[in-house]
Amino acid sequence: MKIIQASENIEQVVKWKWNAVCYCKYKNGSWEIFQWDNPEIPQPSRAEIESAIPEYQVVLNAKAEEEEQAKAQKEADALAGNNKLLELGLTQAQVTAMTGYTPPSEE
């Protein structure tokens, strides 16, 4: 799973930290806000935005980890359910027909 980089998504950092909408230009690893769509919210300085990037990266990393764990749990639950049905005497073909689950092939 590719983790999103906060430093490459300044619009999302601004949305997360200030609940504001902006549009940025990205060039050679740098960024610039060219439009600020929130007259009621003062535009933060570049330094303020830069300091929010690591904070938002922690949020993104945690979200990616949660998604990865949920995916692993779903796969483990499917395998456990498959195995329980096999233990009850069903064939793999019957279990697959009922659940749609096909166990990973062993190589």
N, C-alpha and C positions, 0 to 999 in steps of 0.2 A: 504494500500500500504506500503510495506516494504521499508524504506529508506536505501540506500546503505551507509555503513560506510566507510569514507575515510581512517580511520586508518587500515582497513582490505583490502585495495586496493592500496597499495603503488605504484604499477606499474602505476595505473591510475593517481595518484598524480604527479608522475614524468613526465608522458606523458603530463598532463595538464600544469604543471609549466615550465618544461624545454624542452618540445617537444622531449623527449628522450625515448628510450626503455630500460627497465631493467627487470630482473627476480628476484623474491624474494622468500625466504623461510620464512614460518610462523610457529611459534611454541610457545605455551603457551602465546598467546597474544603479542608476540614480532615478529619482522621481521628483515631480513638481506638480503641485495642485494648480490646475488651470481654471477650475470652476468650483465655487463654493455655493451650494444651493440652500443655505440656511441663514437668512438674514437675522433671525432671532438668536442664533448661536454664534458667538465670536469664533472666528477661525483660530485654531491653536497654532502656535509657532512650530517651526520645523523641529526645534529641540523637544518640544512637548510631544510631538508625534513620534519622533525617534525614540523617546524614552518609553512610549507605550508599545512599541514593536516587540520587545522581549516579553512583556506581560501578555500580549495577545498570542505570541508564539507558544507560551505555556498552555493557553486555552486550546489552541489548535492541536498541540501534541497530545493533550489529555483526551480531546475528542477522538483523535485518530486511534489512540490506545483503547478507548471504550468501544469503538466500532470494531476493532480487531478482536477484542475479547468477546464481544457479542457474536461475531462471526464464528469464532472458535467454539463458543458454547453451543451455538445452534448446530454446528457440525457434530459435536460430541453428543448432544441430545438425540440427533437423528440416528447416529450409530448405536447408541444405547437402546433406543426404541426398536431399531431393526433387530438387534441381538435378542431383546426380550421376546419379540414375536417369533424369532427362530427357535428360542428355547421352549416356546409353547407348542412347537411341532410344525409350524408353517414352513414351507420351502421359501428360498430366496425369491423365486419367481412370484409366489403368492404375496409375499411382503412388498415387493416392488410394485406389483399390480395394485395393492391396496394403498400404499403410501407415496408411491412415486420415487422413493429413495432407492438409489443404487449404491452399494458400498464401493469405496475406492478399490481399484484392482490392486492386488498384491503382485509386486514384481520381484 
